[in-house]
Amino acid sequence: MSVEAIVWALNDAPLPPEEPGQPSRSALAFTLVALANHASPDGTAAFPSVRRLVSYTHLSERTIRACIRRLETCGLITPTNPAIVAAHIARADRRPQGWDLALHRTRDPEHLDPPGKTDGGQPLHPARGHEGQPLPPVEGHGVQPLPPRGAATAPEPSLNRTRSPDESQPPLPDMPGSRHGDRCPAHRDNRAGSARCHACAQARATAEEHIRSQAYAAAQARRAAINRCGLCDDDGYRGTQVCNHRDPGAGAEARRRAKEFLADRLRGDPRPGQPPSPD
């Protein structure tokens, strides 16, 4: 999920005007937000399936496809590099179309609401000082300006104590087989000075690389399970639930065959493929 892409789709994307025979602007906006939910921070590589977009927006598949065509015609989305989709989805027959969002395109300033204009909703309450008196109005969108940098008097050091690097450094998960995987042997039982220790920095880098490799292996295993499964979609969902990649009918069929085999043995029937015993 990309916050930058979603903010762009909600506030800055220049949606086309209403036209006869084309999807409504609300449908276009909802589809664009759904695509932004899968995009990278720079707006690239959004490749949700059409079924996933339908579940997000509650629009029909035909409307979703029409919205995508309209957004592509207007230049708000462009096809992404197919190699990016292929790197995540191995099976070519299950790869959806990927899209790049044009985050550089924004609405013209004359189409934006001027400062102070309301849409009929509840206005913001005026800011008040410590004595309950309203603060003087400021220019802009009602946001108080930042105070000038610097201070007339130096603050009290005791009231502005900053944490040391050792206190602000969150501990990393331990490496397998080690009690403190983010520290060197000299600081294994004492964190004091570990933030400035070169050996501890190397240990932290090794621990982070191990965590990344484990996350990558887990993601690859999940993707392989999705590619092997014929019950879920490209995102690993079976309907609205996360797929466990198990066919409920397979277990029932195995139990039925076991019951038939046991019944045949109790009746004295030969096993399948064996001739009947002579009487």
Backbone torsions as a table, in degrees:
resi	resn	phi	psi	omega
1	MET	NA	137.1	-179.4
2	SER	-116.8	115.3	177.2
3	VAL	-65.5	-38.2	-179.4
4	GLU	-61.7	-44.3	-179.3
5	ALA	-67.6	-38.6	-180.0
6	ILE	-67.6	-41.4	177.7
7	VAL	-62.2	-40.9	177.4
8	TRP	-62.5	-45.0	-178.5
9	ALA	-65.3	-33.5	-178.2
10	LEU	-79.7	-37.9	-168.5
11	ASN	-113.1	-35.0	-166.9
12	ASP	-115.6	-14.1	-175.7
13	ALA	-66.4	127.7	179.8
14	PRO	-81.4	84.8	-179.6
15	LEU	-66.9	145.2	179.6
16	PRO	-71.6	158.3	179.2
17	PRO	-72.0	166.2	178.0
18	GLU	-65.1	136.2	177.0
19	GLU	-137.2	145.4	178.4
20	PRO	-62.2	138.5	179.0
21	GLY	79.7	1.7	179.8
22	GLN	-113.0	157.7	178.0
23	PRO	-61.4	153.3	179.8
24	SER	-68.3	161.3	179.2
25	ARG	-65.3	-32.5	178.1
26	SER	-66.0	-39.7	177.2
27	ALA	-66.8	-38.9	177.4
28	LEU	-64.3	-43.2	-179.4
29	ALA	-64.6	-42.1	-179.3
30	PHE	-65.5	-41.8	177.7
31	THR	-64.8	-39.2	179.8
32	LEU	-66.7	-39.3	176.8
33	VAL	-65.3	-39.3	178.3
34	ALA	-63.6	-39.1	175.5
35	LEU	-66.8	-40.7	179.8
36	ALA	-63.0	-26.6	178.8
37	ASN	-64.0	-20.8	-179.2
38	HIS	-109.7	2.4	-175.1
39	ALA	-85.6	163.1	173.1
40	SER	-77.4	169.4	178.7
41	PRO	-56.5	-28.1	177.3
42	ASP	-90.1	6.6	176.5
43	GLY	88.0	4.1	-176.6
44	THR	-96.4	165.9	169.4
45	ALA	58.6	54.2	171.7
46	ALA	-104.0	111.6	-177.7
47	PHE	-135.2	56.7	171.3
48	PRO	-72.9	153.3	177.2
49	SER	-74.0	159.8	177.8
50	VAL	-61.8	-35.8	178.0
51	ARG	-62.8	-37.4	178.2
52	ARG	-67.3	-40.8	178.0
53	LEU	-64.9	-36.3	176.9
54	VAL	-63.9	-41.4	-179.8
55	SER	-68.3	-31.6	176.8
56	TYR	-68.8	-50.1	-167.6
57	THR	-94.9	-17.0	-174.6
58	HIS	61.6	24.8	172.8
59	LEU	-94.7	163.5	178.6
60	SER	-74.6	160.2	178.8
61	GLU	-62.7	-35.9	178.4
62	ARG	-64.7	-41.0	178.4
63	THR	-66.4	-40.0	178.8
64	ILE	-60.9	-46.1	-179.4
65	ARG	-65.0	-36.5	177.5
66	ALA	-67.3	-38.9	178.4
67	CYS	-64.9	-41.0	179.0
68	ILE	-63.8	-42.9	177.7
69	ARG	-61.9	-41.3	-179.3
70	ARG	-66.3	-43.9	178.4
71	LEU	-64.1	-37.1	177.7
72	GLU	-69.1	-39.6	178.7
73	THR	-62.5	-37.5	-179.3
74	CYS	-79.7	-6.2	178.3
75	GLY	82.6	10.3	177.8
76	LEU	-78.3	-24.1	174.8
77	ILE	-134.8	148.4	176.8
78	THR	-134.8	151.7	179.8
79	PRO	-60.6	137.7	179.8
80	THR	-86.9	173.7	178.9
81	ASN	-66.6	121.6	-178.6
82	PRO	-60.9	-25.3	-179.1
83	ALA	-65.3	-28.8	178.8
84	ILE	-67.2	-43.0	178.4
85	VAL	-67.3	-39.9	-179.6
86	ALA	-65.1	-29.1	178.5
87	ALA	-69.2	-23.0	-179.8
88	HIS	-99.3	-30.8	-176.9
89	ILE	-123.6	112.3	-174.0
90	ALA	-72.9	-40.0	-176.2
91	ARG	-76.0	122.2	-177.0
92	ALA	-68.0	-28.6	-177.8
93	ASP	-77.7	-5.7	-179.6
94	ARG	-117.2	11.5	180.0
95	ARG	-85.6	122.7	174.9
96	PRO	-79.3	169.5	175.6
97	GLN	-74.7	130.6	178.1
98	GLY	-95.5	154.1	-175.8
99	TRP	-137.1	146.5	171.5
100	ASP	-109.1	131.6	-179.2
101	LEU	-90.4	135.9	-177.3
102	ALA	-84.1	77.2	-177.7
103	LEU	-66.7	-18.1	-179.6
104	HIS	-75.4	-14.5	179.6
105	ARG	-91.4	126.2	-179.9
106	THR	-132.2	165.0	179.3
107	ARG	-68.0	149.8	177.5
108	ASP	-65.9	147.7	-179.0
109	PRO	-60.4	-31.3	-178.6
110	GLU	-72.1	-14.6	178.2
111	HIS	-90.9	-5.3	178.6
112	LEU	-86.2	154.3	178.8
113	ASP	-69.5	134.0	178.3
114	PRO	-68.0	158.2	179.6
115	PRO	-60.8	138.0	177.8
116	GLY	90.6	-13.0	180.0
117	LYS	-77.7	135.3	179.5
118	THR	-112.8	160.2	179.7
119	ASP	-107.5	23.1	179.9
120	GLY	93.7	-5.6	179.9
121	GLY	-81.6	-177.2	-177.9
122	GLN	-72.3	126.7	180.0
123	PRO	-73.7	160.9	178.0
124	LEU	-73.9	145.4	176.6
125	HIS	-73.7	143.4	179.6
126	PRO	-66.0	144.9	178.7
127	ALA	-71.8	142.5	-179.0
128	ARG	-125.7	151.6	179.7
129	GLY	-83.0	-168.5	-177.2
130	HIS	-68.9	-27.8	-178.7
131	GLU	-90.4	5.2	179.4
132	GLY	86.0	1.9	179.8
133	GLN	-84.6	139.8	178.2
134	PRO	-61.7	140.7	176.7
135	LEU	-76.0	153.4	179.3
136	PRO	-63.7	146.9	179.6
137	PRO	-65.8	152.7	179.8
138	VAL	-125.8	158.8	178.5
139	GLU	-76.8	156.9	177.3
140	GLY	105.2	-147.8	-173.9
141	HIS	-96.9	29.0	178.6
142	GLY	85.0	11.8	-179.7
143	VAL	-94.6	133.5	179.6
144	GLN	-67.8	138.3	-179.5
145	PRO	-70.3	153.6	178.0
146	LEU	-70.3	142.6	177.0
147	PRO	-67.7	155.2	178.3
148	PRO	-62.4	147.6	-179.0
149	ARG	-68.9	146.4	-177.9
150	GLY	94.3	169.5	-178.5
151	ALA	-138.8	148.2	179.3
152	ALA	-67.7	-37.3	179.2
153	THR	-125.0	149.6	-179.9
154	ALA	-72.6	136.1	179.0
155	PRO	-71.9	161.7	177.8
156	GLU	-71.2	125.8	-179.8
157	PRO	-60.3	-33.5	-177.1
158	SER	-68.4	-22.8	-179.7
159	LEU	-91.3	-7.0	-177.0
160	ASN	-131.2	43.4	-179.6
161	ARG	-71.9	128.7	176.4
162	THR	-97.1	149.8	-180.0
163	ARG	-74.9	148.4	176.5
164	SER	-72.6	160.8	178.2
165	PRO	-55.9	-33.6	-179.8
166	ASP	-67.7	-33.2	-178.9
167	GLU	-77.8	-34.8	-177.0
168	SER	-83.4	-12.1	-177.9
169	GLN	-82.2	114.3	177.6
170	PRO	-74.3	141.8	-179.8
171	PRO	-70.6	143.5	176.7
172	LEU	-87.6	157.7	175.3
173	PRO	-59.8	147.9	-177.7
174	ASP	-70.5	146.3	174.0
175	MET	-74.7	153.2	177.0
176	PRO	-61.1	135.0	178.4
177	GLY	79.2	6.6	-179.7
178	SER	-135.5	141.4	-179.8
179	ARG	-73.2	-41.9	179.8
180	HIS	-127.7	91.2	-176.4
181	GLY	-75.1	-11.9	-178.3
182	ASP	-101.1	15.6	-179.7
183	ARG	-135.3	157.6	175.3
184	CYS	-82.0	168.6	-179.7
185	PRO	-59.3	-29.6	-178.5
186	ALA	-70.5	-26.8	-179.0
187	HIS	-113.7	24.5	-175.7
188	ARG	-65.8	-36.1	-178.4
189	ASP	-108.0	3.3	-177.8
190	ASN	-146.9	117.3	-177.5
191	ARG	-79.8	-11.2	-176.8
192	ALA	-60.1	122.7	178.5
193	GLY	83.7	-1.9	-178.0
194	SER	-69.4	-26.0	-179.4
195	ALA	-69.7	-23.4	179.8
196	ARG	-102.9	4.8	-177.3
197	CYS	-88.3	128.2	179.5
198	HIS	-66.7	-39.9	179.3
199	ALA	-65.5	-38.1	176.7
200	CYS	-66.0	-36.7	177.1
201	ALA	-62.2	-41.2	176.6
202	GLN	-65.3	-38.5	178.1
203	ALA	-65.1	-40.0	177.4
204	ARG	-64.5	-40.7	178.1
205	ALA	-62.9	-40.3	177.6
206	THR	-64.8	-40.8	179.0
207	ALA	-65.6	-41.9	178.7
208	GLU	-64.0	-40.6	178.1
209	GLU	-64.5	-37.7	177.3
210	HIS	-64.8	-41.0	178.4
211	ILE	-64.3	-42.9	179.1
212	ARG	-63.9	-40.7	179.8
213	SER	-66.0	-38.1	177.1
214	GLN	-65.3	-42.4	178.3
215	ALA	-64.0	-39.6	178.9
216	TYR	-65.7	-42.8	178.9
217	ALA	-63.5	-39.6	178.3
218	ALA	-65.9	-40.1	178.1
219	ALA	-65.4	-40.1	177.7
220	GLN	-64.6	-39.0	178.4
221	ALA	-65.6	-41.0	177.5
222	ARG	-64.2	-41.9	179.7
223	ARG	-65.3	-39.3	178.2
224	ALA	-64.4	-39.5	178.3
225	ALA	-65.2	-38.8	177.6
226	ILE	-65.8	-41.1	-179.4
227	ASN	-66.5	-33.6	178.9
228	ARG	-77.4	-26.0	-174.8
229	CYS	-79.9	135.9	176.2
230	GLY	-103.7	12.5	-175.9
231	LEU	-106.1	-22.4	-174.5
232	CYS	-111.4	170.9	179.1
233	ASP	-87.0	-171.4	-175.5
234	ASP	-67.4	-19.3	180.0
235	ASP	-95.5	2.7	178.8
236	GLY	85.2	20.4	-179.9
237	TYR	-108.3	140.1	170.9
238	ARG	-110.7	95.9	-172.3
239	GLY	75.7	-118.3	177.8
240	THR	-106.8	4.5	-178.0
241	GLN	-112.3	151.4	174.9
242	VAL	-68.7	129.3	-175.5
243	CYS	-76.8	138.2	174.7
244	ASN	-96.8	6.4	175.4
245	HIS	59.7	31.4	177.3
246	ARG	-122.9	128.8	-179.9
247	ASP	-83.4	114.9	-179.1
248	PRO	-64.7	-25.5	179.1
249	GLY	-74.1	-23.7	-178.8
250	ALA	-67.2	-41.8	178.2
251	GLY	-66.3	-38.0	178.4
252	ALA	-65.5	-39.0	178.9
253	GLU	-66.0	-39.9	178.7
254	ALA	-64.9	-40.3	177.9
255	ARG	-66.1	-37.1	179.1
256	ARG	-65.2	-41.2	179.3
257	ARG	-66.6	-37.4	178.8
258	ALA	-65.1	-40.4	177.9
259	LYS	-64.6	-41.9	178.4
260	GLU	-63.5	-41.6	179.1
261	PHE	-63.0	-43.0	179.2
262	LEU	-65.4	-39.4	178.8
263	ALA	-64.6	-39.1	178.1
264	ASP	-64.6	-39.2	179.9
265	ARG	-67.9	-37.9	178.8
266	LEU	-67.2	-33.3	178.0
267	ARG	-78.9	-8.5	-178.6
268	GLY	85.0	10.7	178.4
269	ASP	-72.4	145.8	179.5
270	PRO	-68.6	160.0	175.3
271	ARG	-68.5	155.1	178.5
272	PRO	-59.4	131.2	179.3
273	GLY	93.5	-4.4	179.7
274	GLN	-108.3	141.9	178.6
275	PRO	-70.1	153.2	178.1
276	PRO	-66.4	146.6	-178.9
277	SER	-73.4	139.3	-179.5
278	PRO	-67.5	141.2	178.4
279	ASP	-84.9	NA	NA
